[in-house]
Amino acid sequence: MKNSLRSAQPVLARFIPGLLGILTFSVLGGCASYPDWLPSVGPSREKVEQIESKPIAGIEIVEVTDAVARRLLSAVKSDSFSETFSANRKLTVPVNPGDILEVSVWEAPPALLFGAALLDPRSGPATSRVTVMPEQMVSREGRVNVPFAGLVQVAGRSLDEIENDIAKRLAGKANQPQVLVRMLRNNTANVTIVGEVASSTRMPLTPKGERLLDALAAAGGVRQPVNKMTLQLTRGEQVRAMSLQAVIRDPKQNIFLQADDVVTALFQPLSFTALGATGKNEEVAFEAQGITLAQALARAGGLQDARADARGVFIFRFESPALLDKGDKSFTVTPDGMVPVVYRLDLKDPASFFVAQGFPVRDKDVLYVSNAPTAELQKFLGLIATTVYPVLGVVNAAQQ
């Protein structure tokens, strides 16, 4: 055995340095590229940037500049409640089938039509007489029955309009009739409040006009800290979400509600995923008011000094085509109308730290930091050390 190793020693002595030189050249001679068989957390900066010259499934590379950050930040502001739901006015609550109404009629003395009616004790001492009709549910046809006035169409009308209509019908029959119509139960114009609230509820709307924070108060408030809550408003096919803190801070966002609105209180529903040469690789939750790229890097533990390529900071995101600088390009969109975009940031440039403070991170973003070429070289040399040196040790032992 020892003789065999001694006979192989000259061959190994010639082969190992040559193999080491070939493998080293494959790493260093490729301009910071490295073999695919080396273990890695993901693609190198060069591999990601190759998407520009070799488009992959319509992926776009966008350099993060101050103009890009400002454009994306303005898009976040345009998604506010006041911008999306522009009809920020009180809701006129009409009567609808299913609502419960109460009709009261006063007559000046002498009462001609309702003379046998009792005095209303709530009105105190008075000479006028009031007749309170039994409460009625508005029929499917949208009508109620008022004695001596007949079937009155009430659906889609305000209470004032109904009162005037009944008074006109009773004119000439009753002595100077005055009519009051009250909605005892509003069964149709409601807002639903669900989510992280003390008690999910359906809040009826009144002519006063209820706002977004009124609905939250009706549900007993939120169960989590205000700065970690998001309010989502669903109106028809429109769905928008804002942080509760932003709604409280900006009175314009505390908009009037409309019938069938759904208000959902969500607890810290936003997150991004940190991968690559960051301090920690995990899904990181963030507050409803949003965070910047600088904050996201800090929450991910920053860049690992021994591994990270500061020029290889990327944000992978599905972006709306309207937010991209189209120019002469035509984008390839996904079935839901979005464009896969890779935003690239060079942290070797000191100015990029100012840009990172204005670049908004969005829900489901992927923050990826590539490994530096020297980190791959260190990996390669470590591989050589664990494979070649034991062989050299055996050869040296055979010489003894």
C-alpha positions in Angstrom: 0.0 0.0 0.0 2.8 2.4 1.0 4.6 1.5 -2.2 1.5 2.3 -4.3 1.2 5.7 -2.7 4.8 6.4 -3.2 4.5 5.5 -6.9 1.4 7.8 -7.2 3.1 10.7 -5.4 4.7 12.2 -8.6 1.3 12.0 -10.4 -0.6 13.6 -7.5 2.1 16.3 -7.2 1.6 17.2 -10.8 -2.2 16.8 -10.9 -3.2 18.7 -7.7 -1.6 22.1 -8.5 -3.0 21.9 -12.0 -6.5 21.2 -10.8 -6.2 24.0 -8.3 -5.1 26.4 -10.9 -8.0 25.4 -13.3 -10.7 25.7 -10.7 -9.2 29.0 -9.4 -9.2 30.4 -12.9 -12.8 29.3 -13.4 -13.8 31.5 -10.5 -11.5 34.5 -10.9 -11.2 34.5 -14.7 -15.0 34.8 -15.1 -15.1 38.4 -14.0 -16.7 37.7 -10.6 -18.8 34.8 -11.9 -18.7 31.4 -10.3 -19.6 27.9 -11.1 -23.2 26.9 -10.7 -22.2 23.8 -8.7 -21.0 26.0 -5.8 -23.5 26.2 -3.0 -25.3 29.6 -2.9 -28.4 31.3 -1.5 -29.5 32.5 -4.9 -28.3 34.1 -8.1 -25.4 36.5 -8.3 -25.8 40.1 -9.2 -24.6 39.3 -12.7 -27.2 36.6 -13.1 -30.0 38.9 -12.1 -28.7 41.7 -14.4 -28.7 39.3 -17.3 -32.4 39.5 -17.4 -32.0 42.9 -19.2 -30.1 41.3 -22.1 -32.0 38.1 -22.0 -35.6 38.9 -21.1 -37.1 36.1 -19.0 -40.9 35.9 -19.0 -41.2 39.7 -19.4 -39.3 40.6 -16.3 -38.2 44.2 -16.1 -35.1 45.6 -14.4 -35.6 49.1 -12.9 -32.8 51.1 -11.3 -34.0 52.7 -8.1 -33.6 56.4 -8.4 -35.1 59.4 -6.7 -37.6 59.9 -9.6 -38.7 56.2 -9.3 -39.1 56.5 -5.5 -41.2 59.6 -5.8 -43.4 58.1 -8.5 -44.1 55.0 -6.3 -44.7 57.1 -3.2 -47.2 59.3 -5.0 -49.0 56.1 -6.1 -49.4 55.1 -2.5 -51.0 58.5 -1.7 -53.4 58.1 -4.6 -54.7 54.9 -3.1 -56.2 56.8 -0.1 -59.8 56.6 0.8 -60.5 60.3 -0.1 -59.0 59.8 -3.6 -60.6 56.4 -4.3 -64.1 57.1 -2.9 -64.3 60.6 -4.2 -68.1 61.0 -3.3 -67.2 62.0 0.2 -70.6 63.3 1.2 -73.4 62.5 3.6 -75.6 59.6 2.5 -79.2 60.5 2.0 -80.8 57.5 3.6 -84.0 56.7 1.6 -86.7 54.4 2.8 -86.5 50.9 1.4 -88.7 47.8 1.5 -88.3 46.1 4.8 -87.8 49.3 6.9 -90.1 49.9 9.8 -92.0 53.3 9.8 -94.2 55.0 12.3 -96.6 57.7 11.1 -98.1 60.4 13.5 -100.7 62.9 12.5 -101.6 66.1 14.4 -104.8 68.0 14.0 -105.6 71.5 15.1 -108.7 71.9 17.2 -111.4 71.1 16.6 -110.2 67.8 15.3 -112.4 66.7 12.4 -110.9 63.4 11.2 -109.1 62.0 14.2 -111.3 63.6 16.9 -111.6 60.4 19.0 -107.8 60.1 19.2 -106.2 60.4 22.7 -103.8 63.1 23.5 -100.2 62.1 23.3 -98.8 62.3 26.8 -95.3 63.0 25.4 -96.5 66.3 24.0 -97.5 67.7 27.4 -100.5 70.0 27.8 -101.7 71.1 24.4 -104.9 71.6 22.5 -103.8 69.7 19.4 -104.5 66.0 19.1 -102.1 63.4 17.7 -102.9 60.0 16.3 -100.0 57.6 16.2 -100.5 54.9 13.6 -99.3 51.3 14.3 -95.7 50.8 13.1 -95.6 49.3 9.6 -93.0 47.5 7.5 -92.6 48.9 4.1 -94.0 46.3 1.7 -92.2 44.7 -1.2 -93.8 47.2 -3.5 -92.4 50.0 -1.4 -95.7 51.2 0.1 -97.4 51.8 3.5 -101.0 52.2 4.3 -102.1 55.4 6.0 -105.8 55.7 7.0 -107.7 58.2 4.9 -104.5 58.8 2.8 -104.5 55.3 1.3 -101.4 53.4 0.0 -98.5 55.8 0.0 -95.4 55.1 -2.1 -92.4 55.5 0.3 -89.6 53.5 -1.2 -86.7 55.6 -2.5 -88.0 58.7 -0.8 -86.8 60.7 2.2 -88.8 61.1 5.3 -89.5 64.7 4.6 -90.9 63.8 1.2 -93.2 61.2 2.7 -94.5 63.6 5.4 -95.4 66.2 2.7 -97.1 63.6 0.6 -99.3 62.3 3.4 -100.1 65.9 4.6 -101.3 66.8 1.1 -103.5 63.6 1.0 -105.1 64.5 4.3 -105.7 68.1 3.4 -109.5 68.8 3.3 -110.1 65.8 5.4 -108.3 66.6 8.6 -108.1 70.1 10.2 -104.7 71.6 9.4 -102.9 68.2 9.5 -99.2 68.0 10.5 -97.4 64.7 9.8 -94.3 63.2 11.4 -92.8 60.0 9.9 -90.1 58.2 11.9 -88.0 55.3 10.9 -88.1 52.9 13.9 -85.8 50.3 12.4 -83.5 50.8 9.4 -83.3 47.2 8.1 -81.7 48.0 4.7 -79.1 50.8 4.9 -76.4 49.3 7.1 -72.6 49.0 7.3 -70.9 45.8 8.3 -67.8 46.0 10.6 -65.7 42.9 11.0 -62.1 41.9 11.8 -60.0 42.8 14.8 -62.7 44.8 16.6 -64.2 44.3 20.0 -67.5 43.1 18.5 -68.4 42.6 14.9 -71.6 44.4 14.1 -74.0 45.9 11.5 -74.4 49.6 12.0 -77.5 51.3 10.6 -77.0 54.5 8.8 -78.9 57.6 9.7 -79.5 61.0 7.9 -76.8 62.4 10.2 -74.2 60.7 8.1 -71.9 58.2 9.7 -68.1 58.2 9.0 -65.5 55.5 9.0 -64.3 56.1 12.6 -68.0 56.1 13.7 -68.3 52.5 12.4 -65.1 51.6 14.3 -66.5 53.1 17.5 -69.8 51.3 17.0 -67.9 48.0 17.0 -66.2 48.8 20.2 -62.8 49.9 18.8 -59.9 47.8 17.7 -58.3 45.0 19.8 -54.7 45.7 18.8 -52.4 48.8 18.9 -53.5 51.5 16.5 -50.2 51.8 14.7 -50.4 48.1 13.7 -54.0 48.2 12.3 -55.2 48.5 8.8 -58.7 49.5 7.8 -60.0 48.0 4.6 -63.1 49.5 3.0 -65.1 47.4 0.5 -67.7 49.3 -1.6 -69.2 47.4 -4.5 -66.2 46.2 -6.5 -63.8 48.8 -5.0 -61.5 47.6 -2.3 -58.9 49.9 -0.6 -56.9 49.7 2.6 -55.2 52.3 4.7 -53.5 52.3 8.1 -55.8 53.3 10.9 -53.1 55.8 12.1 -53.3 57.6 8.7 -57.1 57.8 8.9 -56.9 59.3 12.4 -54.1 61.7 11.4 -55.8 63.0 8.2 -59.5 64.0 8.6 -60.1 63.8 4.9 -59.7 60.0 5.1 -62.5 59.7 7.6 -65.0 59.5 4.8 -68.8 59.2 4.9 -70.0 55.6 4.7 -72.7 54.3 2.3 -75.2 51.5 2.5 -73.7 48.0 2.2 -70.1 49.2 2.9 -67.9 46.6 4.6 -65.2 47.8 7.0 -62.6 45.3 7.9 -60.0 45.9 10.7 -56.8 43.9 10.0 -53.9 43.4 12.4 -50.5 43.9 10.8 -51.4 42.2 7.5 -48.3 43.4 5.6 -45.0 41.6 5.3 -42.0 41.3 3.0 -39.6 38.4 2.7 -35.8 38.9 3.2 -33.5 36.4 1.4 -29.8 36.2 0.6 -26.9 37.9 2.3 -29.0 39.7 5.0 -28.8 39.4 8.7 -31.8 37.1 8.8 -33.8 35.2 6.1 -37.4 35.3 7.1 -40.8 36.9 6.5 -40.9 40.2 8.2 -44.1 41.9 9.2 -44.4 45.6 9.2 -46.9 48.3 10.3 -50.0 49.3 8.4 -48.6 52.8 7.6 -45.8 51.2 5.6 -42.0 51.3 5.7 -39.2 52.4 3.4 -36.5 50.2 1.9 -34.0 51.6 4.4 -36.2 50.4 7.2 -36.7 47.1 5.6 -33.0 46.5 5.3 -32.6 47.4 8.9 -35.4 45.0 10.0 -33.8 42.2 8.0 -30.6 42.6 10.0 -28.7 44.7 7.4 -26.2 43.4 4.9 -23.7 40.7 6.1 -20.4 42.4 5.8 -18.5 39.2 4.9 -21.0 38.0 2.3 -23.1 40.7 0.8 -22.6 42.5 -2.5 -23.6 46.1 -1.8 -24.3 46.6 -5.5 -26.7 43.7 -5.6 -29.7 44.8 -3.5 -32.9 43.8 -5.3 -36.6 44.1 -4.7 -38.8 41.6 -6.6 -42.4 42.8 -7.1 -45.4 42.5 -9.3 -46.0 46.1 -10.4 -48.8 47.9 -12.1 -47.8 49.0 -15.7 -49.1 52.5 -14.9 -46.3 53.0 -12.4 -43.5 52.1 -14.9 -41.8 54.5 -17.2 -43.0 52.9 -20.5 -41.2 54.9 -23.1 -41.0 52.9 -26.3 -41.3 49.6 -24.4 -44.2 47.2 -24.4 -44.6 45.2 -21.2 -45.5 41.6 -20.8 -48.2 41.4 -18.2 -49.4 38.5 -16.1 -53.0 37.3 -16.3 -54.0 39.7 -13.6 -52.5 42.7 -15.5 -49.3 43.1 -13.5 -45.6 43.3 -14.6 -42.9 41.3 -12.9 -40.3 43.9 -11.9 -36.9 43.7 -10.3 -35.8 47.0 -8.6 -32.1 47.3 -8.3 -30.2 49.5 -5.7 -26.5 50.1 -5.5 -25.6 50.7 -1.9 -22.0 51.4 -2.9 -23.3 54.8 -4.0 -23.8 57.0 -0.9 -26.7 58.9 -2.5 -28.6 55.6 -2.6 -29.2 55.8 1.1 -31.3 58.9 0.6 -33.2 57.2 -2.2 -33.8 54.1 0.1 -35.5 56.4 2.6 -38.2 57.3 0.1 -38.7 54.0 -1.7 -41.8 52.4 -0.3 -41.8 48.6 0.5 -45.1 46.9 -0.3 -46.9 43.8 0.9 -45.4 40.5 -0.5 -42.2 42.1 -1.7 -39.1 39.9 -1.9 -35.9 41.7 -0.7 -32.9 39.8 -2.0 -29.2 40.6 -1.5 -26.7 38.7 -3.6 -23.4 37.3 -2.4 -20.2 39.1 -3.3 -17.8 37.4 -5.7 -15.1 37.3 -3.0 -17.6 35.3 -0.8 -17.9 32.7 -3.5 -14.1 32.6 -3.8 -13.8 32.0 -0.1 -16.3 29.2 -0.4 -14.3 27.7 -3.3 -11.0 27.9 -1.4 -12.7 26.3 1.6 -13.9 23.5 -0.6 -10.4 23.0 -1.9 -9.0 23.0 1.6 -11.4 20.2 2.7 -10.7 18.0 -0.3 -7.1 18.5 -1.4 -5.3 18.9 1.9 -6.4 15.5 3.2 -5.0 13.9 0.1 -1.8 15.8 0.5 -1.7 14.6 4.1 -2.0 11.0 3.0 0.8 11.5 0.5 3.1 13.1 3.1 2.4 10.2 5.4 3.3 7.7 2.8 6.7 9.4 2.4 7.6 8.6 5.9 
